[in-house]
């Protein structure tokens, strides 16, 4: 009886972790496309001073692209993980590292924009977002593999 209960709890934990650890591969184009999207968003800051209508137009295009991508990705991936729910045990450090990285990228891009200009900041954002998302994907995959192993 106790063994059955233990297996049921393990199965429940596995099902709860599924959105975090069972997912299709990320398409090859995702990292550069996301880097380009973040670079475009950064570029809107530089356009607001002298070209507000262009900045608003770019922002509308970026928001439409985000909506289209989000709808496609939700269908592609199925159940989406949420940062608002409890992530499986063992994935917390990976998420913490991600947010530290995001803060570092935003700080570097803001500093570059203020000192060298927003065109340079936008270029930096492209590089840092593309590389950072690629690194995060590998970190995420390793954390998910550890959780899968623990729950198998």
C-alpha positions in Angstrom: 0.0 0.0 0.0 2.8 2.5 0.9 4.7 1.7 -2.3 1.5 2.4 -4.3 1.0 5.8 -2.5 4.7 6.7 -3.1 4.3 5.9 -6.9 1.1 7.9 -7.1 2.9 10.9 -5.5 5.8 10.5 -8.0 3.3 10.3 -10.9 1.6 13.4 -9.6 4.9 15.3 -9.3 5.9 14.2 -12.8 2.6 15.4 -14.3 2.9 18.7 -12.5 6.5 19.1 -13.9 5.5 18.1 -17.5 5.1 21.6 -18.9 8.6 22.4 -17.7 10.4 19.3 -18.8 8.5 17.8 -21.8 8.8 20.1 -24.8 9.6 20.0 -28.5 13.0 21.4 -29.7 13.3 25.1 -30.2 13.4 26.0 -33.9 16.8 27.1 -35.2 15.6 30.6 -36.1 14.2 31.4 -32.6 17.4 32.9 -31.0 18.3 35.3 -33.8 14.6 36.2 -34.3 14.2 36.9 -30.6 17.4 38.9 -30.6 16.1 40.9 -33.5 12.8 41.5 -31.7 14.6 42.8 -28.6 16.9 44.9 -30.7 13.9 46.5 -32.4 12.3 47.2 -29.0 15.6 48.8 -27.9 15.6 50.8 -31.1 12.2 52.3 -30.3 13.9 54.2 -27.4 16.3 55.8 -29.8 13.5 56.8 -32.2 11.2 58.4 -29.6 13.3 61.6 -29.4 13.3 62.6 -33.0 11.0 60.2 -34.8 8.1 59.5 -32.5 5.7 58.3 -35.3 8.3 55.8 -36.5 8.9 54.6 -32.9 5.1 54.1 -32.5 4.9 52.3 -35.8 7.8 50.0 -34.9 6.3 49.3 -31.5 3.0 48.3 -33.2 4.8 45.9 -35.6 6.8 44.4 -32.7 3.7 43.9 -30.6 1.9 42.2 -33.5 4.9 40.0 -34.1 5.0 39.1 -30.4 1.3 38.2 -30.4 1.6 36.1 -33.5 4.7 34.3 -32.2 3.1 33.7 -28.8 0.0 32.2 -30.3 2.1 29.9 -32.6 4.5 28.9 -29.8 1.7 28.0 -27.4 0.3 25.7 -30.1 3.7 24.3 -30.9 4.8 23.6 -27.4 1.4 22.6 -25.9 1.2 23.4 -22.2 3.4 26.3 -21.3 5.4 26.6 -18.1 4.6 29.5 -15.9 6.9 31.5 -13.6 3.9 32.2 -11.5 3.4 28.6 -10.5 5.9 26.5 -8.6 8.6 25.2 -10.9 9.8 21.7 -10.3 12.4 21.2 -7.6 15.9 21.7 -9.1 15.0 24.3 -11.7 15.1 27.3 -9.3 18.8 28.0 -9.7 18.5 28.0 -13.5 15.6 30.6 -13.3 17.6 32.7 -10.8 20.6 32.7 -13.1 18.3 33.7 -16.0 17.0 36.8 -14.2 20.5 37.8 -13.1 21.5 37.6 -16.7 18.5 39.6 -17.9 19.4 42.3 -15.3 23.0 42.4 -16.6 21.9 42.6 -20.2 19.4 45.4 -19.5 22.1 47.3 -17.5 24.7 47.0 -20.2 22.2 48.0 -23.0 20.9 51.0 -21.0 24.5 52.2 -20.3 25.4 51.8 -23.9 22.4 53.7 -25.0 23.1 56.6 -22.7 26.8 56.8 -23.5 27.2 55.7 -27.1 23.7 56.0 -28.5 20.7 53.8 -29.0 21.8 52.4 -32.4 24.8 50.9 -30.6 22.6 49.8 -27.8 20.2 48.1 -30.2 23.1 46.2 -31.8 24.4 45.2 -28.4 20.9 44.0 -27.5 20.8 41.8 -30.6 24.1 40.1 -29.7 23.4 39.8 -26.0 19.8 38.6 -26.4 20.7 36.1 -29.1 23.6 34.6 -27.2 21.9 34.9 -23.8 18.8 33.1 -25.0 20.9 30.3 -26.6 22.9 29.9 -23.3 19.6 29.9 -21.3 18.2 27.2 -23.6 21.1 25.0 -22.9 20.9 25.7 -19.1 17.2 25.0 -19.2 17.7 21.8 -21.1 20.3 20.6 -18.5 18.0 21.5 -15.6 15.0 19.8 -17.3 17.1 16.6 -17.9 18.1 16.5 -14.2 14.4 16.8 -13.2 13.4 14.1 -15.7 16.1 11.9 -14.3 15.0 12.5 -10.7 11.3 11.8 -11.6 11.9 8.7 -13.7 
